[in-house]
């Protein structure tokens, strides 16, 4: 069984267990964690992250794919500490989210690919931590010219390294169509691509069109929220795709994005389970109650993420 790169080093793919497809350990908009670290209580932030991941581990989650990029405040040293203390496997990402730095605006896609390849093969910064996935993002309004360069760079990096790509996409506008089109133009292996936030739409026909292109779908952002499908609607979409024979291309997750705790804040004791457990404690039991077999749940939580991360059936 091939190895998967995690923040603590390579892990045999057979040890990945149950995997959440789209998560974060820490998100800091504007990279405030790096620029203004004095504004935050890092001891408390770290303690909460360790507690949540330990709770998730005890609740049956073995691995999270952390899709935090530099423009979201990526800090792999922090994640490495939290992973070591919690016992959670954490796969970290190279790539970029929506806030593409100006230095990338005119960069050639091959140059962008070189950056991603370095973080996959040599490591992120001076940490030695190697990325196990490439993150890209396109939101409302579709793929901008700057973002297209990043998509093409990611596709070329994936072709060179075999590293999978996971996307953020705005499902209500069917932005995944353009993502898939660009990846196909670049000759990226479609079976190494997951189109993320796909549960933000209930349009099963649209989602099937992506699946027919050969990609995976990350059915995440559970439990939903205002203006987006509820967790029940997300389950209905997942169930419809299962009924049409697509369980072997679906993954589940939350897009949980904990922010650093402001200095001077007194954290209150938790009143409910960590969001990392919503799929396992609410969504999955509901699917089982509706007749989805446990074997199908295991395919989505275990087999599909392993194939996505390794490229091995």
Backbone bond lengths (Angstrom), bond angles and torsions (degrees), N, CA, C in turn:
res aa  C-N    CA-C-N  psi(-1)  N-CA   C-N-CA  omega(-1)  CA-C   N-CA-C  phi
1 X - - - 1.468 - - 1.532 109.15 -
2 X 1.328 119.08 129.89 1.466 121.14 -178.49 1.523 111.84 -67.03
3 X 1.326 115.60 163.73 1.459 121.40 178.61 1.517 110.61 -94.53
4 X 1.321 115.79 151.93 1.459 123.50 175.78 1.517 107.60 -115.79
5 X 1.329 116.98 134.14 1.461 120.35 179.22 1.533 110.07 -74.27
6 X 1.331 116.28 128.00 1.457 121.78 172.62 1.515 108.38 -122.88
7 X 1.311 116.21 174.18 1.463 120.39 -178.13 1.529 111.47 -65.41
8 X 1.330 117.47 -20.70 1.462 121.77 177.76 1.522 112.51 -100.89
9 X 1.339 116.82 8.81 1.448 120.89 179.27 1.515 111.38 114.00
10 X 1.339 116.70 -179.03 1.459 120.25 -176.86 1.525 112.06 -67.69
11 X 1.330 115.96 140.61 1.456 123.51 177.46 1.524 107.87 -126.08
12 X 1.323 116.41 133.27 1.453 119.46 176.77 1.527 109.08 -58.49
13 X 1.318 116.71 133.95 1.464 120.60 -174.75 1.520 112.25 -59.26
14 X 1.326 117.46 -25.72 1.464 120.42 178.41 1.521 112.07 -67.72
15 X 1.329 116.95 -14.50 1.465 121.67 -178.47 1.533 113.01 -99.98
16 X 1.321 117.56 6.01 1.465 119.91 -178.92 1.520 112.02 -69.24
17 X 1.320 118.07 -33.28 1.462 121.64 179.29 1.515 112.38 64.78
18 X 1.335 115.55 -141.41 1.464 121.56 178.11 1.523 109.39 -80.68
19 X 1.329 116.50 128.69 1.469 122.82 -171.45 1.525 110.53 -120.59
20 X 1.334 115.85 133.90 1.461 121.62 170.04 1.522 107.87 -95.04
21 X 1.324 116.54 128.58 1.461 121.57 -164.56 1.517 115.79 -81.50
22 X 1.331 118.27 -22.14 1.474 119.65 -174.01 1.524 108.35 -150.55
23 X 1.336 116.21 97.99 1.461 121.56 -177.26 1.523 110.20 -140.70
24 X 1.328 114.25 177.71 1.465 122.57 173.68 1.520 108.32 -142.97
25 X 1.317 116.04 146.01 1.465 121.15 172.85 1.524 110.27 -92.63
26 X 1.329 116.97 -32.89 1.462 122.88 177.73 1.521 108.54 -155.34
27 X 1.331 116.45 132.83 1.458 121.79 174.74 1.518 108.79 -128.27
28 X 1.336 116.44 128.41 1.460 121.63 177.39 1.524 108.29 -130.93
29 X 1.324 116.05 102.99 1.462 120.53 179.88 1.526 110.01 -59.93
30 X 1.324 115.52 141.75 1.455 119.90 -179.68 1.511 113.51 70.70
31 X 1.337 116.71 11.71 1.472 121.40 -177.86 1.528 111.56 55.07
32 X 1.354 115.94 33.70 1.468 119.64 -178.10 1.518 112.12 -59.62
33 X 1.319 117.83 -28.90 1.463 120.17 179.52 1.516 111.95 -62.19
34 X 1.322 117.38 -31.26 1.460 120.99 178.85 1.532 111.95 -87.48
35 X 1.319 116.72 -38.39 1.464 120.36 -173.91 1.532 112.95 -84.02
36 X 1.324 117.44 -34.82 1.468 121.88 -175.77 1.530 110.70 -131.06
37 X 1.321 117.84 55.69 1.469 119.91 -174.35 1.522 113.56 -61.14
38 X 1.330 117.41 -25.35 1.462 121.52 -178.85 1.521 112.90 -67.34
39 X 1.302 117.53 -13.04 1.466 120.47 -179.95 1.533 112.58 -80.08
40 X 1.334 116.95 -6.91 1.459 119.35 -171.22 1.522 112.27 -124.40
41 X 1.328 115.03 152.80 1.467 123.30 176.55 1.527 106.71 -95.37
42 X 1.331 116.00 98.05 1.457 119.67 -172.49 1.518 112.60 -76.36
43 X 1.321 117.77 -31.42 1.471 119.13 177.07 1.528 110.33 -62.78
44 X 1.327 115.79 -44.92 1.454 120.00 -179.71 1.537 111.09 -69.03
45 X 1.335 116.27 -40.71 1.459 120.28 178.77 1.518 110.54 -59.74
46 X 1.336 115.61 -46.09 1.466 120.09 -179.29 1.527 111.13 -65.38
47 X 1.319 116.61 -41.83 1.467 119.96 -178.70 1.525 111.41 -62.19
48 X 1.322 116.73 -40.10 1.469 120.29 179.37 1.522 110.29 -67.59
49 X 1.336 117.10 -41.69 1.466 120.31 179.45 1.520 110.86 -62.61
50 X 1.323 116.51 -43.85 1.466 119.95 178.88 1.525 110.33 -63.10
51 X 1.339 116.23 -43.04 1.467 119.70 179.87 1.526 110.96 -61.08
52 X 1.351 116.81 -44.88 1.465 119.84 -178.23 1.524 111.45 -64.61
53 X 1.320 116.85 -42.51 1.455 119.29 -178.15 1.527 111.49 -71.69
54 X 1.325 117.28 -35.10 1.466 119.46 173.62 1.519 110.77 -62.91
55 X 1.331 116.31 -41.64 1.464 121.19 178.27 1.528 110.23 -63.00
56 X 1.330 115.85 -42.11 1.464 119.63 178.29 1.526 110.76 -63.99
57 X 1.337 115.91 -42.39 1.467 120.40 179.04 1.517 110.47 -61.35
58 X 1.311 117.52 -45.45 1.457 121.28 178.78 1.519 111.56 -64.82
59 X 1.340 116.18 -26.51 1.458 121.33 -179.13 1.516 114.24 -88.41
60 X 1.330 117.76 4.42 1.458 120.02 174.04 1.506 116.78 109.32
61 X 1.336 118.03 2.38 1.465 120.95 176.30 1.525 108.44 -91.64
62 X 1.320 117.05 128.94 1.465 120.96 -178.17 1.522 113.51 -107.01
63 X 1.348 116.36 -27.59 1.469 120.89 -174.89 1.518 109.15 -145.25
64 X 1.334 116.28 140.14 1.458 120.37 170.46 1.527 108.49 -122.69
65 X 1.315 115.62 139.03 1.462 121.38 172.86 1.515 106.88 -92.23
66 X 1.328 116.31 108.39 1.464 122.39 -177.45 1.523 108.59 -90.31
67 X 1.325 115.83 115.34 1.463 120.99 -174.86 1.526 111.73 -105.00
68 X 1.320 115.60 40.89 1.465 121.66 177.75 1.522 109.56 -87.92
69 X 1.317 116.33 125.59 1.459 123.00 -178.02 1.534 109.92 -108.10
70 X 1.344 118.42 172.68 1.465 119.59 -178.59 1.522 114.20 -54.09
71 X 1.346 117.46 -38.70 1.460 119.42 -178.73 1.526 112.60 -75.08
72 X 1.331 117.67 -3.41 1.464 122.16 172.51 1.530 111.50 -108.21
73 X 1.347 115.54 13.54 1.461 119.23 176.51 1.519 113.89 84.07
74 X 1.323 118.16 27.75 1.467 121.02 -178.37 1.530 111.50 -50.01
75 X 1.338 116.10 130.88 1.464 122.31 179.23 1.523 107.22 -140.76
76 X 1.327 116.86 90.18 1.460 119.42 -174.08 1.521 112.53 -72.15
77 X 1.348 118.28 -23.75 1.462 119.63 174.74 1.526 109.60 -64.42
78 X 1.318 116.80 -43.90 1.467 121.67 177.08 1.525 109.82 -61.89
79 X 1.331 117.13 -47.29 1.460 120.44 -178.64 1.521 110.42 -63.23
80 X 1.329 117.43 -37.51 1.461 120.19 179.42 1.524 110.86 -62.46
81 X 1.324 116.52 -41.76 1.471 120.50 178.19 1.527 110.70 -63.72
82 X 1.328 116.40 -46.91 1.466 120.76 -178.15 1.524 110.85 -65.32
83 X 1.332 117.30 -40.02 1.466 120.48 179.09 1.524 110.78 -64.32
84 X 1.330 116.45 -42.26 1.466 120.00 -179.76 1.520 111.34 -63.66
85 X 1.333 117.57 -40.29 1.461 120.91 -177.42 1.523 112.27 -76.26
86 X 1.338 117.25 -27.13 1.460 120.31 -175.95 1.520 113.63 -95.20
87 X 1.329 117.06 -22.29 1.451 120.52 -176.77 1.521 114.02 82.35
88 X 1.317 117.14 10.52 1.471 121.38 -178.49 1.526 110.52 -89.73
89 X 1.346 116.86 135.88 1.461 120.56 168.52 1.526 108.31 -72.35
90 X 1.332 117.06 128.49 1.463 120.79 178.27 1.528 108.67 -128.60
91 X 1.318 115.94 117.26 1.465 122.26 174.23 1.520 107.24 -90.36
92 X 1.330 117.83 125.68 1.465 120.91 -177.71 1.522 110.67 -106.85
93 X 1.341 114.97 163.83 1.464 120.90 -168.40 1.518 113.29 -116.44
94 X 1.318 114.54 148.90 1.453 122.95 158.13 1.521 106.76 -97.79
95 X 1.321 117.26 179.22 1.465 120.34 179.24 1.509 112.54 108.16
96 X 1.326 115.72 -162.65 1.460 122.13 -177.73 1.520 110.11 -146.13
97 X 1.329 115.28 150.05 1.464 123.68 173.84 1.529 108.35 -92.43
98 X 1.314 117.74 -149.21 1.464 122.48 -173.90 1.520 113.91 -76.58
99 X 1.336 118.32 -25.90 1.470 121.07 -174.91 1.521 109.98 -89.65
100 X 1.304 116.15 71.95 1.458 121.59 -173.63 1.530 109.77 -69.07
101 X 1.326 118.81 122.54 1.469 120.86 -179.46 1.528 111.93 -61.20
102 X 1.322 115.38 149.25 1.468 119.77 -179.48 1.528 112.09 -57.51
103 X 1.326 117.34 -29.85 1.460 119.67 -179.15 1.517 112.14 -63.27
104 X 1.341 116.61 -17.77 1.460 120.34 179.40 1.524 112.75 -94.60
105 X 1.313 118.40 -11.26 1.452 120.52 -170.61 1.523 113.03 -61.63
106 X 1.320 117.07 -36.32 1.456 120.98 -178.90 1.525 112.07 -114.87
107 X 1.322 116.57 8.86 1.455 120.38 -179.93 1.532 110.17 -68.75
108 X 1.314 115.70 139.29 1.456 120.42 175.45 1.533 109.00 -66.87
109 X 1.338 118.28 142.38 1.463 119.58 178.63 1.525 114.27 -54.71
110 X 1.324 117.88 -32.64 1.464 119.51 177.68 1.525 111.19 -66.90
111 X 1.335 116.03 -36.56 1.462 120.64 177.28 1.529 110.05 -66.26
112 X 1.329 115.87 -41.17 1.462 120.22 176.69 1.523 109.85 -63.08
113 X 1.325 115.99 -42.87 1.460 119.82 177.64 1.526 111.27 -58.80
114 X 1.330 117.22 -40.08 1.464 120.87 179.52 1.529 111.06 -58.37
115 X 1.334 116.59 -40.64 1.464 120.67 179.63 1.523 110.29 -63.95
116 X 1.324 115.99 -47.11 1.466 119.62 -179.24 1.528 110.59 -64.84
117 X 1.325 117.13 -41.85 1.466 120.90 -179.82 1.522 110.81 -61.52
118 X 1.331 116.91 -40.66 1.465 119.87 179.07 1.529 110.30 -59.59
119 X 1.339 116.99 -42.75 1.469 119.14 -178.26 1.529 111.64 -72.12
120 X 1.321 117.00 -22.63 1.467 121.38 177.08 1.523 110.83 -81.28
121 X 1.319 116.59 -42.32 1.468 120.14 -171.96 1.526 113.62 -96.02
122 X 1.338 117.72 -33.18 1.468 120.30 -176.24 1.515 112.96 -108.66
123 X 1.331 117.68 -32.50 1.457 119.99 178.70 1.511 112.30 129.21
124 X 1.322 115.02 165.19 1.461 123.12 -177.65 1.523 109.04 -92.64
125 X 1.351 115.89 120.98 1.456 120.22 -178.20 1.518 110.79 58.24
126 X 1.345 115.86 -131.53 1.459 121.42 177.77 1.529 111.66 -108.03
127 X 1.340 116.44 17.74 1.464 120.23 -174.70 1.517 113.50 -82.16
128 X 1.327 117.25 -24.84 1.450 120.01 -173.56 1.520 113.06 80.28
129 X 1.336 117.30 -4.73 1.464 121.51 179.14 1.523 108.77 -77.13
130 X 1.315 116.52 126.44 1.464 121.34 -177.81 1.526 110.54 -99.12
131 X 1.327 114.84 136.43 1.456 120.24 178.05 1.529 109.96 -69.78
132 X 1.340 115.56 143.45 1.453 120.81 177.94 1.509 113.43 -111.41
133 X 1.343 116.44 2.89 1.461 121.31 -178.43 1.526 108.15 -159.27
134 X 1.338 116.73 153.86 1.465 122.97 176.85 1.523 107.70 -109.47
135 X 1.338 116.53 128.00 1.465 121.47 179.81 1.531 109.80 -106.18
136 X 1.323 116.43 134.42 1.469 121.94 172.35 1.525 108.14 -135.47
137 X 1.320 117.01 161.58 1.470 119.67 -173.61 1.520 111.83 -148.87
138 X 1.336 114.34 137.72 1.468 122.09 172.74 1.513 107.59 -143.45
139 X 1.333 116.73 132.03 1.455 119.87 -170.25 1.525 110.73 -121.13
140 X 1.342 116.94 -147.56 1.466 121.41 -178.91 1.522 110.58 -53.86
141 X 1.305 115.71 136.92 1.454 120.29 -179.91 1.510 113.65 92.01
142 X 1.321 116.93 -10.48 1.453 119.57 174.71 1.512 114.87 91.55
143 X 1.313 115.70 -155.89 1.461 123.17 -173.26 1.529 109.36 -91.33
144 X 1.322 117.02 112.22 1.461 121.43 177.00 1.526 109.99 -75.41
145 X 1.336 118.41 164.32 1.468 119.69 177.61 1.530 112.75 -58.01
146 X 1.344 116.77 -39.54 1.456 119.60 179.21 1.523 110.72 -65.22
147 X 1.328 115.45 -42.62 1.459 119.71 -179.00 1.522 111.71 -68.36
148 X 1.333 117.04 -31.27 1.463 119.44 178.36 1.517 110.80 -62.69
149 X 1.328 116.77 -38.48 1.467 119.89 176.83 1.524 110.60 -59.40
150 X 1.333 115.62 -40.99 1.469 119.79 -179.57 1.523 110.35 -67.09
151 X 1.348 117.34 -42.34 1.465 119.98 177.89 1.527 110.69 -59.43
152 X 1.319 115.64 -44.00 1.470 118.41 -178.54 1.531 110.40 -68.66
153 X 1.326 116.86 -37.67 1.457 119.49 175.98 1.517 111.72 -63.39
154 X 1.339 116.73 -41.46 1.462 120.88 178.46 1.524 111.06 -62.90
155 X 1.337 116.50 -42.98 1.462 120.33 179.07 1.524 110.94 -60.68
156 X 1.323 116.82 -42.34 1.466 120.21 -179.22 1.522 110.78 -69.15
157 X 1.328 116.80 -37.31 1.470 119.86 176.72 1.525 110.61 -65.28
158 X 1.324 116.67 -39.36 1.462 120.20 178.43 1.529 110.72 -64.88
159 X 1.315 117.02 -41.19 1.466 120.43 178.34 1.519 110.78 -62.67
160 X 1.340 117.30 -38.52 1.457 120.78 -176.64 1.521 112.92 -75.60
161 X 1.322 117.39 -30.65 1.469 120.60 -171.60 1.520 114.33 -114.18
162 X 1.329 117.52 -19.64 1.454 120.09 -172.21 1.509 113.54 79.82
163 X 1.335 117.60 5.72 1.460 121.58 -179.16 1.532 109.65 -74.38
164 X 1.330 118.18 136.50 1.459 120.48 -178.00 1.527 112.36 -74.29
165 X 1.329 115.60 160.69 1.460 123.64 178.39 1.518 109.03 -115.82
166 X 1.333 116.84 133.34 1.460 121.60 173.81 1.518 108.21 -122.91
167 X 1.335 116.78 130.02 1.458 120.03 -174.16 1.526 112.37 -107.79
168 X 1.311 114.78 152.83 1.464 124.10 160.91 1.520 104.58 -97.28
169 X 1.337 117.84 129.85 1.465 117.04 177.33 1.521 109.76 -144.27
170 X 1.326 114.83 155.11 1.458 121.43 -179.76 1.520 107.67 -93.25
171 X 1.335 114.91 94.47 1.462 121.22 -173.96 1.533 113.85 -62.70
172 X 1.358 119.61 -36.59 1.471 117.79 -179.28 1.524 113.87 -58.60
173 X 1.336 117.60 -26.92 1.462 120.70 177.55 1.527 112.28 -101.58
174 X 1.325 116.50 8.93 1.468 122.44 177.40 1.529 112.29 55.26
175 X 1.334 115.06 41.84 1.464 120.48 -178.52 1.532 111.26 -66.31
176 X 1.323 116.66 -20.26 1.459 119.61 178.29 1.518 113.62 -60.11
177 X 1.329 116.74 -26.98 1.473 119.22 178.84 1.530 110.54 -60.05
178 X 1.330 115.57 -45.62 1.462 119.16 -178.85 1.534 110.87 -70.77
179 X 1.326 117.43 -37.00 1.457 119.20 175.98 1.519 110.63 -57.96
180 X 1.311 116.31 -49.62 1.462 121.21 -178.47 1.530 110.67 -63.18
181 X 1.328 116.91 -38.92 1.464 120.79 179.02 1.520 110.99 -60.53
182 X 1.330 116.43 -45.21 1.470 120.11 -179.47 1.523 110.75 -66.79
183 X 1.316 117.11 -42.89 1.463 119.73 178.51 1.529 110.76 -60.66
184 X 1.331 116.67 -39.57 1.461 120.38 179.09 1.528 110.80 -65.89
185 X 1.334 116.90 -40.62 1.460 120.49 177.67 1.523 111.88 -59.85
186 X 1.335 115.11 -33.95 1.460 120.75 -178.33 1.528 113.01 -85.90
187 X 1.322 116.35 -2.84 1.452 119.13 179.87 1.512 114.28 72.69
188 X 1.326 116.55 23.78 1.459 119.83 178.35 1.524 109.72 -68.82
189 X 1.322 117.77 143.51 1.470 119.72 177.62 1.525 110.22 -69.92
190 X 1.309 116.95 115.07 1.465 121.07 -174.03 1.522 112.66 -63.55
191 X 1.339 116.61 -26.20 1.457 118.54 -179.78 1.528 112.55 -80.99
192 X 1.334 116.90 9.29 1.469 121.50 173.57 1.525 110.55 -116.42
193 X 1.338 117.08 18.08 1.465 121.92 -176.66 1.525 109.77 -122.73
194 X 1.320 116.23 134.44 1.465 122.54 172.46 1.519 108.67 -120.79
195 X 1.318 116.61 126.14 1.461 121.55 177.35 1.529 107.49 -90.44
196 X 1.324 115.55 113.76 1.450 121.15 -171.86 1.517 114.71 -87.08
197 X 1.327 115.25 164.29 1.468 124.19 -178.96 1.524 111.47 59.39
198 X 1.340 115.82 29.56 1.456 119.87 -177.34 1.522 112.66 -71.76
199 X 1.331 117.40 -18.26 1.468 119.70 176.93 1.520 112.25 -79.64
200 X 1.339 117.69 2.69 1.465 120.82 175.37 1.523 112.18 -78.04
201 X 1.334 117.09 0.70 1.450 121.02 173.72 1.522 109.22 -129.37
202 X 1.316 115.92 152.10 1.464 120.85 173.85 1.522 111.12 -105.93
203 X 1.327 116.43 10.74 1.461 122.38 -179.08 1.527 108.91 -81.44
204 X 1.318 116.25 91.09 1.457 121.11 -176.08 1.526 111.14 -64.57
205 X 1.320 117.64 -34.31 1.456 120.51 178.50 1.517 111.96 -61.20
206 X 1.332 116.46 -42.62 1.467 120.28 177.23 1.521 110.60 -62.60
207 X 1.326 116.46 -46.58 1.458 120.05 -178.53 1.527 111.08 -63.15
208 X 1.316 116.53 -38.27 1.468 119.06 177.12 1.525 111.44 -64.60
209 X 1.322 117.39 -33.33 1.471 118.90 178.62 1.523 110.55 -63.81
210 X 1.321 117.32 -35.17 1.468 120.53 175.68 1.522 110.59 -68.98
211 X 1.317 115.69 -43.80 1.465 119.85 -179.62 1.526 110.90 -62.19
212 X 1.310 117.01 -37.67 1.463 120.02 178.17 1.527 111.46 -63.71
213 X 1.333 117.39 -22.70 1.465 120.59 176.72 1.521 111.75 -76.34
214 X 1.345 117.00 -12.33 1.460 120.68 175.24 1.509 115.85 106.02
215 X 1.341 118.15 2.13 1.466 120.70 -176.99 1.529 110.73 -88.19
216 X 1.332 115.00 169.52 1.457 122.29 168.72 1.535 108.58 -91.68
217 X 1.329 115.87 162.15 1.455 121.41 171.93 1.516 109.19 -119.52
218 X 1.325 116.48 130.38 1.458 121.72 171.11 1.524 107.34 -93.38
219 X 1.324 115.21 107.61 1.465 121.77 -179.90 1.526 107.04 -91.59
220 X 1.310 115.13 87.02 1.461 120.05 -169.86 1.525 111.44 -124.35
221 X 1.313 115.50 -157.95 1.458 124.03 -174.97 1.534 112.66 62.19
222 X 1.331 116.21 24.86 1.461 119.06 168.74 1.526 108.20 -64.46
223 X 1.331 120.97 139.45 1.456 127.60 9.17 1.528 115.12 -94.49
224 X 1.313 118.98 12.96 1.463 119.91 -176.39 1.517 110.64 86.33
225 X 1.312 115.91 -173.34 1.456 119.77 -178.22 1.512 111.22 -176.06
226 X 1.334 117.06 -172.89 1.468 121.28 -178.45 1.527 111.89 -55.65
227 X 1.329 115.79 131.73 1.454 120.48 178.17 1.512 114.25 79.41
228 X 1.320 117.32 0.39 1.458 121.57 179.35 1.522 108.59 -129.69
229 X 1.331 117.26 161.06 1.467 118.49 178.89 1.530 112.17 -56.22
230 X 1.317 115.49 141.99 1.461 121.70 175.70 1.529 109.49 -71.91
231 X 1.329 116.46 171.90 1.463 117.80 178.96 1.522 110.65 -65.37
232 X 1.326 116.70 -32.66 1.472 118.84 177.46 1.531 111.05 -64.22
233 X 1.345 116.16 -41.61 1.461 119.64 178.29 1.532 110.73 -67.01
234 X 1.329 116.36 -37.35 1.468 119.43 176.52 1.527 109.79 -62.11
235 X 1.316 116.69 -43.39 1.459 119.98 177.02 1.525 111.46 -61.19
236 X 1.323 116.27 -40.56 1.468 119.25 179.13 1.527 110.88 -61.31
237 X 1.329 116.67 -40.25 1.464 120.37 178.78 1.520 110.62 -67.06
238 X 1.329 116.20 -44.47 1.466 120.05 177.52 1.531 109.79 -59.57
239 X 1.324 116.50 -46.01 1.462 120.48 -179.24 1.533 111.20 -62.08
240 X 1.324 117.55 -40.59 1.463 120.41 178.65 1.521 111.18 -61.91
241 X 1.332 116.88 -39.98 1.467 120.49 179.22 1.526 110.71 -70.22
242 X 1.334 116.26 -38.09 1.467 119.51 175.66 1.519 110.16 -60.19
243 X 1.324 116.11 -45.83 1.467 120.85 -178.97 1.523 112.03 -62.57
244 X 1.330 116.82 -24.73 1.465 120.59 178.54 1.533 112.23 -92.39
245 X 1.325 115.75 6.51 1.461 119.94 172.65 1.511 116.40 92.21
246 X 1.352 117.99 21.04 1.463 120.73 -173.62 1.531 114.48 -106.39
247 X 1.313 119.67 13.03 1.472 120.24 -177.62 1.520 112.01 -56.57
248 X 1.333 116.90 -31.16 1.465 120.14 -177.10 1.527 113.16 -77.51
249 X 1.354 117.26 7.85 1.468 121.16 175.35 1.527 111.62 -127.88
250 X 1.322 117.95 11.31 1.464 121.01 -175.80 1.520 111.04 -112.38
251 X 1.345 115.55 140.70 1.462 122.82 172.49 1.527 108.28 -127.86
252 X 1.322 116.46 159.80 1.459 121.27 -175.24 1.527 110.80 -123.89
253 X 1.332 116.21 147.96 1.460 120.32 178.85 1.516 111.86 -170.76
254 X 1.330 116.07 -171.45 1.464 121.88 -172.92 1.524 114.29 -124.37
255 X 1.355 117.85 -29.15 1.466 121.45 -167.65 1.523 109.92 61.36
256 X 1.339 115.74 39.66 1.466 120.62 175.29 1.528 107.72 -65.60
257 X 1.325 117.30 129.49 1.467 121.38 -173.31 1.530 110.83 -133.47
258 X 1.331 117.90 74.48 1.468 120.17 -179.72 1.529 111.79 -63.32
259 X 1.327 115.74 136.43 1.461 121.60 177.67 1.522 109.17 -98.98
260 X 1.344 118.12 156.63 1.468 119.62 176.27 1.520 111.46 -64.86
261 X 1.321 116.47 146.66 1.455 122.69 -178.66 1.532 109.77 -79.40
262 X 1.323 116.21 128.82 1.470 120.40 179.46 1.521 110.55 -63.55
263 X 1.311 116.74 142.05 1.461 121.75 175.99 1.523 109.74 -58.74
264 X 1.308 116.73 137.72 1.456 122.08 179.85 1.511 114.14 88.37
265 X 1.345 116.96 -3.04 1.457 120.92 178.77 1.523 110.06 -83.58
266 X 1.318 116.70 134.88 1.456 121.29 175.28 1.516 107.54 -99.50
267 X 1.315 116.37 112.40 1.461 120.56 -177.37 1.522 110.24 -72.60
268 X 1.323 116.49 136.34 1.453 121.83 177.08 1.527 109.71 -86.75
269 X 1.311 118.75 151.76 1.468 120.64 176.88 1.527 110.13 -59.51
270 X 1.323 118.03 145.56 1.470 120.45 -179.52 1.523 110.78 -64.04
271 X 1.319 115.86 140.73 1.465 121.02 -179.57 1.528 112.18 -109.02
272 X 1.338 116.65 -7.50 1.460 120.58 179.76 1.518 108.88 -150.62
273 X 1.325 117.80 164.44 1.465 119.85 -179.45 1.521 111.96 -60.89
274 X 1.315 115.34 154.01 1.457 120.13 175.02 1.515 110.20 -55.19
275 X 1.329 115.64 147.09 1.461 120.05 179.64 1.526 111.65 -62.04
276 X 1.338 117.79 -24.10 1.457 120.02 177.10 1.532 111.93 -58.70
277 X 1.331 117.60 -16.16 1.466 121.21 -177.11 1.523 113.46 -103.03
278 X 1.324 119.13 1.40 1.464 118.85 -176.51 1.530 111.34 -61.60
279 X 1.311 117.29 -45.01 1.464 119.65 179.29 1.523 110.23 -58.20
280 X 1.339 116.21 -46.61 1.452 120.07 -175.18 1.518 115.08 -72.57
281 X 1.337 116.77 -30.05 1.467 119.30 -174.72 1.527 113.91 -101.82
282 X 1.332 117.57 -17.51 1.469 120.38 -177.74 1.535 111.11 -123.24
283 X 1.323 116.77 -59.23 1.473 120.02 -173.10 1.525 112.09 -65.61
284 X 1.331 116.82 -48.05 1.468 119.31 -178.25 1.527 112.02 -65.75
285 X 1.345 120.07 -47.09 1.470 118.13 176.39 1.524 112.95 -56.16
286 X 1.341 117.43 -35.99 1.465 119.96 178.11 1.525 111.18 -66.97
287 X 1.322 117.48 -40.00 1.466 120.44 176.98 1.532 110.59 -64.00
288 X 1.333 116.00 -42.07 1.465 119.64 178.37 1.532 110.74 -62.19
289 X 1.343 115.66 -41.67 1.473 119.85 -179.87 1.523 111.65 -63.97
290 X 1.340 116.63 -25.93 1.459 120.88 179.00 1.524 112.49 -87.63
291 X 1.333 116.60 3.24 1.449 119.84 175.05 1.509 116.72 102.04
292 X 1.345 117.87 3.09 1.466 119.42 175.35 1.530 108.06 -70.90
293 X 1.317 119.21 125.67 1.465 121.08 -177.36 1.533 112.40 -66.95
294 X 1.328 116.77 150.61 1.459 121.32 176.17 1.519 110.68 -58.28
295 X 1.315 117.36 -34.68 1.465 120.86 178.36 1.525 111.29 -59.11
296 X 1.333 116.87 -38.48 1.463 120.68 178.81 1.524 110.67 -68.85
297 X 1.329 117.13 -39.71 1.468 120.66 175.84 1.520 109.81 -59.75
298 X 1.324 116.95 -44.34 1.464 121.04 179.90 1.521 111.37 -63.05
299 X 1.317 116.61 -35.39 1.473 119.53 177.12 1.522 109.88 -60.36
300 X 1.338 117.02 -46.02 1.469 120.74 -176.38 1.525 112.70 -72.10
301 X 1.327 116.93 -34.74 1.466 120.41 -175.94 1.533 113.37 -91.92
302 X 1.311 117.49 -23.19 1.461 120.44 -174.29 1.530 113.34 -119.39
303 X 1.326 116.36 -58.50 1.462 119.24 -173.00 1.524 113.15 -68.95
304 X 1.333 116.59 -46.52 1.466 119.28 -176.33 1.533 111.73 -64.99
305 X 1.350 119.83 -48.34 1.470 118.04 178.20 1.528 113.22 -59.95
306 X 1.335 116.83 -36.71 1.467 119.52 177.58 1.522 110.56 -62.41
307 X 1.345 117.11 -44.17 1.469 119.99 178.74 1.516 111.54 -66.25
308 X 1.335 115.85 -38.79 1.464 119.98 179.23 1.517 110.94 -61.85
309 X 1.329 116.61 -45.19 1.468 120.77 -175.57 1.530 113.37 -75.09
310 X 1.322 117.05 -27.59 1.459 119.82 -174.48 1.524 114.41 -107.85
311 X 1.327 116.35 -26.49 1.459 119.54 -173.51 1.516 112.88 77.03
312 X 1.326 116.89 9.47 1.466 121.81 -178.41 1.517 109.48 -111.26
313 X 1.308 117.60 129.52 1.468 122.60 -179.09 1.522 111.24 -67.91
